[in-house]
């Protein structure tokens, strides 16, 4: 388990990599998680420099706490951070069942903060770093496990400020031990960060939503007008069909009446002829 190999040791409040201090207990470092003495392993040719607890214990916070504190120290030192990309699709349905869509997209961009606070209590959770820029704040969480922290996400989403997460849980000891690579991963890699809440993104989405709703209202009004025209045309056609049907029914009834009249007249003539014929026979 790689978390038993601790990448940073703490001495007098400062974090050191194993190759930056003396080997073994002479390093004078303690675990960033449990504050117990560490052994530095930095003499091996095949082993990546790291720290181990001098005495076996149940601490697994040394890896995560050390990496998290080192990442936050970089953010505080440089006061710069790459913001994540944001891609969302806003959808609005029209009255006739059509779906209007528009993409809201924010490109990754580097911001510079006026100042950075470390490990800020936000009421029930910590902001690992809080960047201040004018009257705005950005809350940053450093993720170092595969666990999804849904409850914390909900808490952060309820706050009025933007918040993001930098995912470092896939970093190896080799990557952490490379200062330039570690700095790039923390500060500038757009692939390992996500928004928890983007106030700017929400405003853009609201603007697009309003635009699409206005367009949907126009299309719905147009559809209602066209629907009324279709219904009026259908009603007129139905009236015309009913009128023709009534005229046909009247013509049919007149025809039947005429046929009955002809049949009656023919029957009377035949009867007269039969009576006359009988008379001639007498």
C-alpha positions in Angstrom: 0.0 0.0 0.0 1.7 3.2 -1.2 0.3 5.3 1.6 2.6 3.6 4.1 5.4 5.4 2.2 5.2 9.0 3.3 6.6 11.5 0.7 7.0 14.5 3.2 8.4 14.7 6.7 7.8 17.6 8.9 10.5 19.4 10.9 9.9 22.7 12.8 6.7 23.2 10.8 8.4 22.8 7.4 7.8 19.9 5.0 10.8 18.1 3.5 11.2 15.4 0.9 13.2 12.4 2.0 16.2 13.2 -0.3 16.4 16.7 1.3 17.3 15.4 4.8 19.7 13.0 6.4 19.0 9.3 6.2 17.2 7.3 8.9 16.2 8.9 12.2 18.9 11.5 11.7 16.4 13.3 9.5 14.7 14.7 12.6 11.3 14.6 11.0 7.9 13.6 12.2 4.8 12.4 10.4 2.5 15.2 9.1 -0.4 13.1 10.1 0.3 11.6 13.6 3.4 13.7 14.6 5.4 10.5 15.4 9.1 10.2 14.4 10.0 9.1 10.9 12.8 7.2 9.3 14.0 8.7 6.0 14.8 6.1 3.3 17.0 7.9 0.8 20.2 5.8 0.3 18.8 3.1 -1.9 19.4 3.1 -5.6 16.3 1.1 -6.4 14.0 2.7 -3.9 12.3 6.0 -4.4 13.2 8.2 -1.5 10.4 8.3 1.1 9.7 8.3 4.9 8.4 5.5 7.1 7.2 5.6 10.7 10.1 4.8 13.0 7.7 2.5 15.0 4.8 0.6 13.5 1.4 2.2 14.1 -2.1 2.5 12.5 -1.4 5.9 11.0 -2.4 6.2 7.3 -2.8 10.0 7.3 0.9 10.8 6.8 0.7 10.4 3.0 -2.5 12.4 2.5 -1.8 15.1 5.1 1.8 15.7 3.8 0.7 15.9 0.1 -2.3 18.1 1.0 -0.2 20.5 3.0 2.5 20.6 0.4 -0.1 21.4 -2.3 -1.7 24.1 -0.3 1.8 25.6 0.4 2.4 25.9 -3.3 -0.9 27.6 -3.9 -0.2 30.1 -1.0 3.3 30.7 -2.3 2.5 31.4 -5.9 -1.0 32.8 -5.4 -1.9 31.3 -8.8 -4.2 28.5 -9.8 -5.6 27.1 -13.0 -9.4 27.1 -12.9 -11.2 24.0 -14.3 -13.1 23.9 -17.6 -16.9 24.1 -17.4 -19.2 22.6 -20.0 -22.9 22.5 -19.4 -26.0 22.2 -21.7 -29.0 24.4 -20.9 -32.3 22.9 -22.2 -35.8 24.5 -22.4 -38.9 22.8 -23.9 -41.3 24.6 -26.1 -45.1 24.1 -25.9 -45.1 22.0 -29.0 -42.6 19.6 -27.5 -39.4 20.8 -29.2 -36.2 21.0 -27.1 -34.1 24.2 -27.3 -30.4 23.6 -26.3 -27.4 25.8 -25.9 -23.9 25.0 -24.5 -22.4 27.0 -21.7 -18.6 26.6 -21.7 -15.7 28.1 -19.7 -12.2 27.4 -20.8 -9.5 26.6 -18.2 -7.8 29.9 -17.1 -5.1 30.9 -14.6 -6.1 33.3 -12.0 -3.9 35.3 -9.6 -5.2 35.8 -6.0 -4.6 38.8 -3.8 -4.0 36.5 -0.9 -4.5 32.8 0.1 -5.8 31.4 3.4 -4.8 27.9 4.4 -7.1 25.4 6.0 -10.1 27.6 6.7 -13.0 26.5 8.9 -16.2 26.8 6.9 -18.5 25.5 9.6 -18.5 21.8 9.6 -15.8 21.4 6.9 -12.4 22.8 5.9 -11.5 24.8 2.9 -8.0 23.5 2.3 -7.2 26.8 0.6 -9.3 29.9 0.1 -8.2 32.3 -2.6 -9.3 36.0 -2.3 -9.6 38.2 -5.3 -11.2 41.6 -4.7 -14.6 40.8 -3.1 -14.7 37.2 -4.4 -13.5 34.0 -2.8 -12.6 30.6 -4.3 -12.7 27.6 -2.0 -10.3 24.8 -2.9 -10.4 21.2 -1.8 -7.5 18.8 -2.3 -8.7 15.2 -3.0 -6.5 12.3 -2.0 -8.8 9.3 -2.0 -11.2 7.6 -4.4 -14.1 8.3 -2.1 -16.8 10.6 -3.3 -17.6 13.1 -0.6 -21.2 13.9 -1.6 -22.1 15.4 1.8 -19.2 17.8 1.7 -20.0 18.7 -1.9 -23.6 19.6 -0.9 -22.3 21.7 1.9 -20.0 23.6 -0.4 -22.7 24.0 -3.0 -24.8 25.7 -0.3 -22.2 28.4 0.3 -22.3 31.7 -1.6 -18.7 31.3 -3.1 -17.3 29.3 -5.9 -15.5 26.0 -5.0 -13.4 23.5 -6.8 -11.5 20.2 -6.2 -8.0 19.2 -7.2 -7.7 15.5 -7.5 -4.2 14.3 -6.5 -5.0 10.7 -5.4 -3.3 9.2 -8.5 0.0 10.8 -7.9 3.0 8.4 -7.4 6.0 8.9 -5.1 8.1 9.5 -8.1 5.8 12.3 -9.3 5.6 13.8 -5.9 9.4 13.7 -5.5 9.8 15.8 -8.7 9.2 19.4 -7.5 8.5 20.8 -11.0 6.1 18.0 -11.9 4.4 18.3 -8.5 4.0 22.0 -8.9 2.6 21.7 -12.4 0.1 19.1 -11.2 -1.1 21.2 -8.3 -1.2 24.6 -10.0 -1.6 24.2 -13.7 -2.9 20.8 -14.8 -6.4 21.3 -16.2 -7.1 17.6 -16.3 -7.2 16.9 -12.6 -9.6 19.6 -11.3 -13.4 20.1 -11.3 -15.9 22.6 -10.2 -18.0 21.9 -7.2 -19.8 25.2 -7.6 -19.0 27.9 -10.2 -20.9 31.1 -9.5 -19.8 32.5 -12.8 -21.0 29.4 -14.6 -24.3 29.6 -12.8 -24.7 33.3 -14.0 -23.9 32.4 -17.6 -26.3 29.4 -17.4 -29.0 31.7 -16.0 -28.5 34.2 -18.9 -28.7 31.4 -21.4 -31.8 29.9 -19.7 -33.5 33.3 -19.8 -32.7 33.7 -23.5 -33.9 30.2 -24.4 -37.1 30.8 -22.3 -37.8 34.0 -24.2 -37.2 32.2 -27.5 -39.4 29.3 -26.4 -42.2 31.8 -25.5 -42.0 33.3 -29.0 -42.1 29.9 -30.6 -44.9 28.8 -28.4 -46.9 32.0 -29.3 -46.2 31.3 -33.0 -47.2 27.7 -32.6 -50.5 28.7 -30.8 -51.3 31.1 -33.7 -50.5 28.4 -36.3 -52.5 25.8 -34.2 -55.5 28.2 -34.1 -55.3 28.6 -37.9 -55.1 24.9 -38.4 -58.1 24.4 -36.1 -60.0 27.1 -37.9 -59.2 25.6 -41.3 -60.2 22.1 -40.0 -63.4 23.5 -38.6 -64.3 25.2 -41.9 -63.4 22.0 -43.8 -65.6 20.0 -41.4 -68.5 22.5 -41.9 -68.1 22.2 -45.7 -68.1 18.4 -45.4 -71.2 18.4 -43.2 -73.0 20.8 -45.6 -72.1 18.6 -48.6 -73.2 15.5 -46.6 -76.5 17.2 -45.8 -77.1 18.2 -49.4 -76.3 14.7 -50.5 -78.7 13.3 -47.9 -81.4 15.7 -49.2 -80.8 14.7 -52.8 -80.9 11.1 -51.8 -84.1 11.5 -49.9 -85.7 13.4 -52.9 -84.5 10.7 -55.2 -86.1 8.0 -53.1 -89.3 10.0 -52.8 -89.4 10.3 -56.6 -88.7 6.6 -57.0 -91.6 5.8 -54.7 -93.9 8.1 -56.6 -93.0 6.5 -59.9 -93.5 3.1 -58.4 -96.9 4.1 -57.1 -98.0 5.6 -60.4 -96.8 2.5 -62.3 -98.7 0.2 -59.9 -101.9 2.2 -60.3 -101.6 2.0 -64.2 -101.1 -1.8 -64.0 -104.1 -2.1 -61.8 -106.3 -0.1 -64.3 -105.0 -2.2 -67.2 -105.8 -5.4 -65.4 -109.4 -4.2 -64.5 -110.0 -3.1 -68.2 -108.7 -6.4 -69.4 -111.0 -8.4 -67.2 -113.9 -6.2 -68.4 -113.1 -7.0 -72.0 -113.1 -10.7 -71.3 -116.6 -10.6 -70.0 
